């Protein structure tokens, strides 16, 4: 693949998105009624844009990391080419003082840079990462902690909907955990 003229990142924005769950989800960490995400948009000097997603389940609200993207991570990559990923990652690490708490936000900016590179070359990102390796992705669903019959019903519903795997949440009561698994 030939590399187009060096594009330059001109702007990075992040928009918080909150999505309600169909039903409350319970794990050993608590009950979640909604999920927070962030959509990262990286713009270039030639009008191309790339998108990335901040996605978190239990380590916090992904939407809460949007200000970090705009105040620290975005400025760290402005002026760089989306093809200069190593430098972008290093600058983002330095901008957040190597904080692991920033990883979901850094990942979203990196996704957007990969998306930009793919768009600039007119190819899907999987080609940039070594090529397509499968035609389908196997999905699983997590079972919310509940009474055993309710957990069984959840698992049966997910399998009936076509999910090939389920993840059972444990951690509050060892006897219940054994029965659930």
N, C-alpha and C positions, 0 to 999 in steps of 0.2 A: 504494500500500500504506500502510495506516495503521500507525503505530508503536505497539506496546503500551506499557503503563506501563514506565517506565525500569527495566530489569533491572539488577542490579548483580552483578559478578563477585565471588564470595566465596572461591573456592579454585582453584588451578591445580596440577595434578600431572602428572608425566611418568613413564612406565613404559618401561624399556629392553626391547627385543625383539631377540633374535639369531636369525637364520635361516641354516641351512646351505645352501650351494649344491648343486645336483645334481652338479656336477663343478667342480673348481677352475677359476677364470677368470683368464687371464693377459693382462696388458696391459704396456705399456712401464714402468709403475710398479711392477709386481710381480704376485704371485699372490694372489688372494683366494679363500678357502675358505668364508667366511660373510659375511653382511651384517648390520650393526647398524642398528637403527631406534629410534625413540622414539615412543610414542603419548602425545600431550598431551591432557589432559582439563581443560576449563574449566567450573566449576560456578557457578550463580547462586543468588541468594536466593529464587528461586521454584521451584527444583528442576530447571530445564532445564540440560542439559549440552551442550557442543560438543566435537568431537574434531578433532585435527590430527595430522599425522605429520611426524616428523623423518626425512628420508630423505637419505642420503649414500652415494655409491659409493666414490670414491677420496680425497676430501678429509678423510677421518677416519671415525670410527665415530659414526653418528647416535646410538647408545645412550649414548655418552660425553657427549652434550650434555644429557642429562636433568637432572643436578644443576644446570646453569645455568638451566634453565627454572624449577626449584623455588626456587632461591636468589636469582635476579636478575630474570628476566623475569616470573614469576608475581606476585611482590610489586608489580611495576611496574604491573600492570593490575588488581589487586584493588581493588574499589571503583568501577571504571569500568563504564559501560554497554557491552555488546558492539557497540552502534551507534556508539560514539565511537572509531572506528578510527584516525583521525588522531592523537588524543591518545595512544591506546594505543601506536602505533608510535613516537611521539616519546619517550614514557616508556621504552619498551624500548631505544631507541637510547641514551638517556642512561644507563640502568642498566648497559649493557655498554660504555659509553664509545665508541660508534660502531664497535665492532669488527666487521669483515667476517666473522670466524670465527664469529660468533654468528648469521649470517644464516639457516642452516637451522633453528635453534631458534626464532628470531623468526618465521620463516615458519610454523612449526607452530602457534605461539600465535595468529598472525593467522588461519590456517585455522580454528582452533577458534572464534575470535570470529565469523568469517563463518558457520560452521556454526550457532552459537548464534543469530545474527540471523535466519538462514533458519528455524530451528525456531520461534523466537518469533513470526515472521510466518506460519508455516505454508506456506512456499514453498521450493523448492529454491534453493540458493545461486546457480545460474546465472541465476535471475531477478533477483537482487540485482546481478549483474555485467553486466546488459544483455540477458539473454535467451539462450535456447538457439540455438546456431548450427550444430549438426550432431547427427545421430542416432547416429553411430558415431565412434570414435576409431581412427585408423590407428596400429597399433603396429609397432615394429621390434625387432630383437634385435641385440645386439652379438656379434660373432664373437671368440672367445678366440684369442689368438696361438698358433699351432702351425705344424706343417709345412703347406705349401700344400694337399696332398690332404685333410688333416684339416679345414682351414678351409673348403674347398669342401664337404666332407661336412656340416659344421655349417650352412653357408648353405642347402644343399639340404634339410636336415631342417627348418630354420625356415620356409622357403617352403612345404614340404609341410604344415606345421602351420598355415598360414594367415597367417603374418607377411608383410607386403607390402614390408618393407624390412629391410636388414641394415646394420650399422655395422661396418666393418673396423678393428680396432685396429692401429696402426702405431707406429713410433718407435724400434725397436732396430737394424734393419739396412736401409738404403735399398734394396738389391737385393731383399730379401725383401718389403719394403713394396710395391714396384712390382709384384712378382709377385702379391701378395695382393690388391691393388686391381684 
